[in-house]
Amino acid sequence: MITKVGLRINGENREGIVRMADTLLDTLQDQFDLTGAKRGCENGDCGSCTVLIDGWPMKSCITLTVEAAGKKITTIEGLQGSLVQKAFMDKWAFQCGYCTPGFIMNCHALVNIHPDANDKVIEEWLESNICRCTSYQEIREAVRSVLQKKGEM
């Protein structure tokens, strides 16, 4: 079955034509040319496809597009110039960069949902994403630096 779906992506109302089984990742990439969320494991394990839905990190490879209808969707393209993105650059929290958009999305949600996150909370949140190129130390440092900046505001 094919249906028209209304989505709010990065602050814009968009419409797409989807099958009921289409994933949000497929729709974002194929219909809206939003390629920042990366196709990795396609079963929700790696986190490279993470987007925010109503502020919460979700794996777009296992989220159906129809489930996201009427909700606020934010992709990495919608976070240009964010504190987390800048912190990742400042702390060199990436190597090849494939997993970076998913980590940035997850960390952006973390600092907004848990502005007083301690190391345990940070560790728990980072468990949902996988990086095969680097240690997680730089990523943790990036998150801590954003939490510190937000605490000073």
Biotite code that builds the C-alpha atoms (Angstrom):
import biotite.structure as struc

atoms = struc.array([
    struc.Atom([0.000, 0.000, 0.000], chain_id="A", res_id=1, res_name="MET", atom_name="CA", element="C"),
    struc.Atom([1.279, 3.456, -0.919], chain_id="A", res_id=2, res_name="ILE", atom_name="CA", element="C"),
    struc.Atom([0.341, 6.563, 1.045], chain_id="A", res_id=3, res_name="THR", atom_name="CA", element="C"),
    struc.Atom([1.114, 10.264, 1.191], chain_id="A", res_id=4, res_name="LYS", atom_name="CA", element="C"),
    struc.Atom([2.834, 11.265, 4.412], chain_id="A", res_id=5, res_name="VAL", atom_name="CA", element="C"),
    struc.Atom([3.458, 14.689, 5.907], chain_id="A", res_id=6, res_name="GLY", atom_name="CA", element="C"),
    struc.Atom([6.766, 15.122, 7.699], chain_id="A", res_id=7, res_name="LEU", atom_name="CA", element="C"),
    struc.Atom([8.348, 18.058, 9.527], chain_id="A", res_id=8, res_name="ARG", atom_name="CA", element="C"),
    struc.Atom([12.050, 17.781, 8.705], chain_id="A", res_id=9, res_name="ILE", atom_name="CA", element="C"),
    struc.Atom([14.583, 20.327, 9.976], chain_id="A", res_id=10, res_name="ASN", atom_name="CA", element="C"),
    struc.Atom([11.822, 22.858, 10.530], chain_id="A", res_id=11, res_name="GLY", atom_name="CA", element="C"),
    struc.Atom([10.194, 22.458, 7.104], chain_id="A", res_id=12, res_name="GLU", atom_name="CA", element="C"),
    struc.Atom([6.913, 20.741, 6.287], chain_id="A", res_id=13, res_name="ASN", atom_name="CA", element="C"),
    struc.Atom([7.528, 18.141, 3.584], chain_id="A", res_id=14, res_name="ARG", atom_name="CA", element="C"),
    struc.Atom([5.366, 15.568, 1.841], chain_id="A", res_id=15, res_name="GLU", atom_name="CA", element="C"),
    struc.Atom([6.402, 12.190, 0.540], chain_id="A", res_id=16, res_name="GLY", atom_name="CA", element="C"),
    struc.Atom([4.832, 9.191, -1.092], chain_id="A", res_id=17, res_name="ILE", atom_name="CA", element="C"),
    struc.Atom([5.831, 6.041, 0.760], chain_id="A", res_id=18, res_name="VAL", atom_name="CA", element="C"),
    struc.Atom([5.037, 2.393, 1.091], chain_id="A", res_id=19, res_name="ARG", atom_name="CA", element="C"),
    struc.Atom([3.918, 1.406, 4.583], chain_id="A", res_id=20, res_name="MET", atom_name="CA", element="C"),
    struc.Atom([7.158, -0.599, 4.915], chain_id="A", res_id=21, res_name="ALA", atom_name="CA", element="C"),
    struc.Atom([9.549, 2.238, 3.924], chain_id="A", res_id=22, res_name="ASP", atom_name="CA", element="C"),
    struc.Atom([12.059, 3.168, 6.565], chain_id="A", res_id=23, res_name="THR", atom_name="CA", element="C"),
    struc.Atom([12.677, 6.757, 7.526], chain_id="A", res_id=24, res_name="LEU", atom_name="CA", element="C"),
    struc.Atom([16.291, 6.372, 6.383], chain_id="A", res_id=25, res_name="LEU", atom_name="CA", element="C"),
    struc.Atom([15.161, 5.386, 2.878], chain_id="A", res_id=26, res_name="ASP", atom_name="CA", element="C"),
    struc.Atom([12.679, 8.252, 2.710], chain_id="A", res_id=27, res_name="THR", atom_name="CA", element="C"),
    struc.Atom([15.162, 10.858, 3.941], chain_id="A", res_id=28, res_name="LEU", atom_name="CA", element="C"),
    struc.Atom([17.784, 9.765, 1.433], chain_id="A", res_id=29, res_name="GLN", atom_name="CA", element="C"),
    struc.Atom([15.671, 8.870, -1.589], chain_id="A", res_id=30, res_name="ASP", atom_name="CA", element="C"),
    struc.Atom([12.930, 11.501, -1.499], chain_id="A", res_id=31, res_name="GLN", atom_name="CA", element="C"),
    struc.Atom([14.514, 14.437, 0.275], chain_id="A", res_id=32, res_name="PHE", atom_name="CA", element="C"),
    struc.Atom([18.215, 14.010, -0.613], chain_id="A", res_id=33, res_name="ASP", atom_name="CA", element="C"),
    struc.Atom([19.190, 14.153, 3.069], chain_id="A", res_id=34, res_name="LEU", atom_name="CA", element="C"),
    struc.Atom([22.191, 11.838, 3.074], chain_id="A", res_id=35, res_name="THR", atom_name="CA", element="C"),
    struc.Atom([23.796, 12.757, 6.400], chain_id="A", res_id=36, res_name="GLY", atom_name="CA", element="C"),
    struc.Atom([22.276, 9.766, 8.198], chain_id="A", res_id=37, res_name="ALA", atom_name="CA", element="C"),
    struc.Atom([24.411, 6.855, 7.050], chain_id="A", res_id=38, res_name="LYS", atom_name="CA", element="C"),
    struc.Atom([23.309, 3.371, 6.109], chain_id="A", res_id=39, res_name="ARG", atom_name="CA", element="C"),
    struc.Atom([25.301, 0.959, 8.247], chain_id="A", res_id=40, res_name="GLY", atom_name="CA", element="C"),
    struc.Atom([24.044, -2.238, 9.810], chain_id="A", res_id=41, res_name="CYS", atom_name="CA", element="C"),
    struc.Atom([20.374, -1.741, 8.806], chain_id="A", res_id=42, res_name="GLU", atom_name="CA", element="C"),
    struc.Atom([19.231, -3.438, 12.015], chain_id="A", res_id=43, res_name="ASN", atom_name="CA", element="C"),
    struc.Atom([19.611, -0.663, 14.603], chain_id="A", res_id=44, res_name="GLY", atom_name="CA", element="C"),
    struc.Atom([22.918, -1.737, 16.127], chain_id="A", res_id=45, res_name="ASP", atom_name="CA", element="C"),
    struc.Atom([25.500, 0.756, 14.828], chain_id="A", res_id=46, res_name="CYS", atom_name="CA", element="C"),
    struc.Atom([23.742, 4.118, 15.177], chain_id="A", res_id=47, res_name="GLY", atom_name="CA", element="C"),
    struc.Atom([25.159, 5.676, 12.016], chain_id="A", res_id=48, res_name="SER", atom_name="CA", element="C"),
    struc.Atom([21.602, 6.429, 10.845], chain_id="A", res_id=49, res_name="CYS", atom_name="CA", element="C"),
    struc.Atom([20.534, 8.230, 14.039], chain_id="A", res_id=50, res_name="THR", atom_name="CA", element="C"),
    struc.Atom([18.145, 11.165, 13.675], chain_id="A", res_id=51, res_name="VAL", atom_name="CA", element="C"),
    struc.Atom([16.100, 13.009, 16.286], chain_id="A", res_id=52, res_name="LEU", atom_name="CA", element="C"),
    struc.Atom([12.359, 12.514, 16.481], chain_id="A", res_id=53, res_name="ILE", atom_name="CA", element="C"),
    struc.Atom([10.731, 14.980, 18.838], chain_id="A", res_id=54, res_name="ASP", atom_name="CA", element="C"),
    struc.Atom([14.195, 15.525, 20.332], chain_id="A", res_id=55, res_name="GLY", atom_name="CA", element="C"),
    struc.Atom([14.949, 11.855, 21.017], chain_id="A", res_id=56, res_name="TRP", atom_name="CA", element="C"),
    struc.Atom([17.592, 9.867, 19.111], chain_id="A", res_id=57, res_name="PRO", atom_name="CA", element="C"),
    struc.Atom([16.072, 7.193, 16.899], chain_id="A", res_id=58, res_name="MET", atom_name="CA", element="C"),
    struc.Atom([17.638, 4.730, 14.468], chain_id="A", res_id=59, res_name="LYS", atom_name="CA", element="C"),
    struc.Atom([16.124, 5.718, 11.128], chain_id="A", res_id=60, res_name="SER", atom_name="CA", element="C"),
    struc.Atom([16.972, 2.320, 9.596], chain_id="A", res_id=61, res_name="CYS", atom_name="CA", element="C"),
    struc.Atom([14.418, 0.626, 11.853], chain_id="A", res_id=62, res_name="ILE", atom_name="CA", element="C"),
    struc.Atom([11.873, 3.449, 12.106], chain_id="A", res_id=63, res_name="THR", atom_name="CA", element="C"),
    struc.Atom([9.074, 3.365, 9.579], chain_id="A", res_id=64, res_name="LEU", atom_name="CA", element="C"),
    struc.Atom([8.396, 6.647, 7.822], chain_id="A", res_id=65, res_name="THR", atom_name="CA", element="C"),
    struc.Atom([4.706, 6.420, 8.701], chain_id="A", res_id=66, res_name="VAL", atom_name="CA", element="C"),
    struc.Atom([5.681, 6.267, 12.404], chain_id="A", res_id=67, res_name="GLU", atom_name="CA", element="C"),
    struc.Atom([7.397, 9.658, 12.074], chain_id="A", res_id=68, res_name="ALA", atom_name="CA", element="C"),
    struc.Atom([4.416, 11.415, 10.458], chain_id="A", res_id=69, res_name="ALA", atom_name="CA", element="C"),
    struc.Atom([3.384, 14.487, 12.412], chain_id="A", res_id=70, res_name="GLY", atom_name="CA", element="C"),
    struc.Atom([6.544, 14.483, 14.513], chain_id="A", res_id=71, res_name="LYS", atom_name="CA", element="C"),
    struc.Atom([9.512, 16.840, 14.500], chain_id="A", res_id=72, res_name="LYS", atom_name="CA", element="C"),
    struc.Atom([12.413, 15.169, 12.661], chain_id="A", res_id=73, res_name="ILE", atom_name="CA", element="C"),
    struc.Atom([15.907, 16.604, 12.874], chain_id="A", res_id=74, res_name="THR", atom_name="CA", element="C"),
    struc.Atom([18.760, 15.279, 10.746], chain_id="A", res_id=75, res_name="THR", atom_name="CA", element="C"),
    struc.Atom([22.438, 16.175, 10.878], chain_id="A", res_id=76, res_name="ILE", atom_name="CA", element="C"),
    struc.Atom([21.736, 18.699, 8.128], chain_id="A", res_id=77, res_name="GLU", atom_name="CA", element="C"),
    struc.Atom([19.468, 20.499, 10.596], chain_id="A", res_id=78, res_name="GLY", atom_name="CA", element="C"),
    struc.Atom([22.225, 20.889, 13.194], chain_id="A", res_id=79, res_name="LEU", atom_name="CA", element="C"),
    struc.Atom([24.651, 23.005, 11.186], chain_id="A", res_id=80, res_name="GLN", atom_name="CA", element="C"),
    struc.Atom([26.740, 25.106, 13.540], chain_id="A", res_id=81, res_name="GLY", atom_name="CA", element="C"),
    struc.Atom([25.495, 23.374, 16.698], chain_id="A", res_id=82, res_name="SER", atom_name="CA", element="C"),
    struc.Atom([27.628, 23.319, 19.843], chain_id="A", res_id=83, res_name="LEU", atom_name="CA", element="C"),
    struc.Atom([28.023, 19.541, 19.605], chain_id="A", res_id=84, res_name="VAL", atom_name="CA", element="C"),
    struc.Atom([29.153, 19.672, 15.988], chain_id="A", res_id=85, res_name="GLN", atom_name="CA", element="C"),
    struc.Atom([31.725, 22.339, 16.837], chain_id="A", res_id=86, res_name="LYS", atom_name="CA", element="C"),
    struc.Atom([32.916, 20.356, 19.864], chain_id="A", res_id=87, res_name="ALA", atom_name="CA", element="C"),
    struc.Atom([33.469, 17.270, 17.694], chain_id="A", res_id=88, res_name="PHE", atom_name="CA", element="C"),
    struc.Atom([35.722, 19.338, 15.453], chain_id="A", res_id=89, res_name="MET", atom_name="CA", element="C"),
    struc.Atom([37.529, 21.049, 18.349], chain_id="A", res_id=90, res_name="ASP", atom_name="CA", element="C"),
    struc.Atom([38.185, 17.748, 20.159], chain_id="A", res_id=91, res_name="LYS", atom_name="CA", element="C"),
    struc.Atom([38.968, 15.715, 16.987], chain_id="A", res_id=92, res_name="TRP", atom_name="CA", element="C"),
    struc.Atom([36.143, 13.325, 17.902], chain_id="A", res_id=93, res_name="ALA", atom_name="CA", element="C"),
    struc.Atom([36.147, 11.567, 14.537], chain_id="A", res_id=94, res_name="PHE", atom_name="CA", element="C"),
    struc.Atom([38.440, 9.750, 12.148], chain_id="A", res_id=95, res_name="GLN", atom_name="CA", element="C"),
    struc.Atom([36.865, 8.395, 8.976], chain_id="A", res_id=96, res_name="CYS", atom_name="CA", element="C"),
    struc.Atom([33.642, 10.302, 9.758], chain_id="A", res_id=97, res_name="GLY", atom_name="CA", element="C"),
    struc.Atom([31.138, 7.630, 8.742], chain_id="A", res_id=98, res_name="TYR", atom_name="CA", element="C"),
    struc.Atom([29.676, 7.244, 12.229], chain_id="A", res_id=99, res_name="CYS", atom_name="CA", element="C"),
    struc.Atom([30.078, 10.922, 13.137], chain_id="A", res_id=100, res_name="THR", atom_name="CA", element="C"),
    struc.Atom([26.604, 12.182, 12.094], chain_id="A", res_id=101, res_name="PRO", atom_name="CA", element="C"),
    struc.Atom([24.941, 9.518, 14.244], chain_id="A", res_id=102, res_name="GLY", atom_name="CA", element="C"),
    struc.Atom([27.169, 10.299, 17.205], chain_id="A", res_id=103, res_name="PHE", atom_name="CA", element="C"),
    struc.Atom([26.524, 14.034, 16.855], chain_id="A", res_id=104, res_name="ILE", atom_name="CA", element="C"),
    struc.Atom([22.768, 13.466, 16.772], chain_id="A", res_id=105, res_name="MET", atom_name="CA", element="C"),
    struc.Atom([22.907, 11.202, 19.809], chain_id="A", res_id=106, res_name="ASN", atom_name="CA", element="C"),
    struc.Atom([25.167, 13.584, 21.746], chain_id="A", res_id=107, res_name="CYS", atom_name="CA", element="C"),
    struc.Atom([23.024, 16.599, 20.814], chain_id="A", res_id=108, res_name="HIS", atom_name="CA", element="C"),
    struc.Atom([20.016, 14.843, 22.336], chain_id="A", res_id=109, res_name="ALA", atom_name="CA", element="C"),
    struc.Atom([22.059, 13.809, 25.365], chain_id="A", res_id=110, res_name="LEU", atom_name="CA", element="C"),
    struc.Atom([23.131, 17.351, 26.266], chain_id="A", res_id=111, res_name="VAL", atom_name="CA", element="C"),
    struc.Atom([19.569, 18.644, 25.795], chain_id="A", res_id=112, res_name="ASN", atom_name="CA", element="C"),
    struc.Atom([17.843, 15.866, 27.718], chain_id="A", res_id=113, res_name="ILE", atom_name="CA", element="C"),
    struc.Atom([20.515, 15.512, 30.424], chain_id="A", res_id=114, res_name="HIS", atom_name="CA", element="C"),
    struc.Atom([22.204, 18.923, 30.776], chain_id="A", res_id=115, res_name="PRO", atom_name="CA", element="C"),
    struc.Atom([23.794, 17.751, 34.027], chain_id="A", res_id=116, res_name="ASP", atom_name="CA", element="C"),
    struc.Atom([24.918, 14.347, 32.713], chain_id="A", res_id=117, res_name="ALA", atom_name="CA", element="C"),
    struc.Atom([27.698, 12.656, 34.617], chain_id="A", res_id=118, res_name="ASN", atom_name="CA", element="C"),
    struc.Atom([30.247, 10.211, 33.176], chain_id="A", res_id=119, res_name="ASP", atom_name="CA", element="C"),
    struc.Atom([27.953, 7.231, 33.763], chain_id="A", res_id=120, res_name="LYS", atom_name="CA", element="C"),
    struc.Atom([25.102, 8.805, 31.801], chain_id="A", res_id=121, res_name="VAL", atom_name="CA", element="C"),
    struc.Atom([27.470, 9.783, 28.996], chain_id="A", res_id=122, res_name="ILE", atom_name="CA", element="C"),
    struc.Atom([28.789, 6.207, 28.803], chain_id="A", res_id=123, res_name="GLU", atom_name="CA", element="C"),
    struc.Atom([25.272, 4.781, 28.710], chain_id="A", res_id=124, res_name="GLU", atom_name="CA", element="C"),
    struc.Atom([24.250, 7.082, 25.874], chain_id="A", res_id=125, res_name="TRP", atom_name="CA", element="C"),
    struc.Atom([27.401, 6.394, 23.850], chain_id="A", res_id=126, res_name="LEU", atom_name="CA", element="C"),
    struc.Atom([26.685, 2.647, 23.980], chain_id="A", res_id=127, res_name="GLU", atom_name="CA", element="C"),
    struc.Atom([23.992, 3.088, 21.329], chain_id="A", res_id=128, res_name="SER", atom_name="CA", element="C"),
    struc.Atom([26.506, 4.040, 18.623], chain_id="A", res_id=129, res_name="ASN", atom_name="CA", element="C"),
    struc.Atom([29.546, 2.205, 17.283], chain_id="A", res_id=130, res_name="ILE", atom_name="CA", element="C"),
    struc.Atom([32.813, 3.632, 15.986], chain_id="A", res_id=131, res_name="CYS", atom_name="CA", element="C"),
    struc.Atom([35.392, 1.243, 14.578], chain_id="A", res_id=132, res_name="ARG", atom_name="CA", element="C"),
    struc.Atom([38.121, 3.815, 13.883], chain_id="A", res_id=133, res_name="CYS", atom_name="CA", element="C"),
    struc.Atom([38.848, 5.630, 17.128], chain_id="A", res_id=134, res_name="THR", atom_name="CA", element="C"),
    struc.Atom([38.545, 5.419, 20.844], chain_id="A", res_id=135, res_name="SER", atom_name="CA", element="C"),
    struc.Atom([35.556, 7.039, 22.438], chain_id="A", res_id=136, res_name="TYR", atom_name="CA", element="C"),
    struc.Atom([37.744, 9.326, 24.566], chain_id="A", res_id=137, res_name="GLN", atom_name="CA", element="C"),
    struc.Atom([37.549, 12.262, 22.158], chain_id="A", res_id=138, res_name="GLU", atom_name="CA", element="C"),
    struc.Atom([33.788, 11.835, 21.819], chain_id="A", res_id=139, res_name="ILE", atom_name="CA", element="C"),
    struc.Atom([33.386, 11.870, 25.614], chain_id="A", res_id=140, res_name="ARG", atom_name="CA", element="C"),
    struc.Atom([35.571, 14.997, 25.785], chain_id="A", res_id=141, res_name="GLU", atom_name="CA", element="C"),
    struc.Atom([33.405, 16.693, 23.160], chain_id="A", res_id=142, res_name="ALA", atom_name="CA", element="C"),
    struc.Atom([30.236, 15.931, 25.130], chain_id="A", res_id=143, res_name="VAL", atom_name="CA", element="C"),
    struc.Atom([31.794, 17.115, 28.390], chain_id="A", res_id=144, res_name="ARG", atom_name="CA", element="C"),
    struc.Atom([32.921, 20.382, 26.787], chain_id="A", res_id=145, res_name="SER", atom_name="CA", element="C"),
    struc.Atom([29.379, 21.093, 25.543], chain_id="A", res_id=146, res_name="VAL", atom_name="CA", element="C"),
    struc.Atom([27.881, 20.257, 28.948], chain_id="A", res_id=147, res_name="LEU", atom_name="CA", element="C"),
    struc.Atom([30.377, 22.628, 30.559], chain_id="A", res_id=148, res_name="GLN", atom_name="CA", element="C"),
    struc.Atom([29.563, 25.431, 28.091], chain_id="A", res_id=149, res_name="LYS", atom_name="CA", element="C"),
    struc.Atom([25.829, 24.958, 28.612], chain_id="A", res_id=150, res_name="LYS", atom_name="CA", element="C"),
    struc.Atom([26.370, 25.045, 32.379], chain_id="A", res_id=151, res_name="GLY", atom_name="CA", element="C"),
    struc.Atom([28.123, 28.410, 32.047], chain_id="A", res_id=152, res_name="GLU", atom_name="CA", element="C"),
    struc.Atom([25.271, 29.943, 30.002], chain_id="A", res_id=153, res_name="MET", atom_name="CA", element="C"),
])
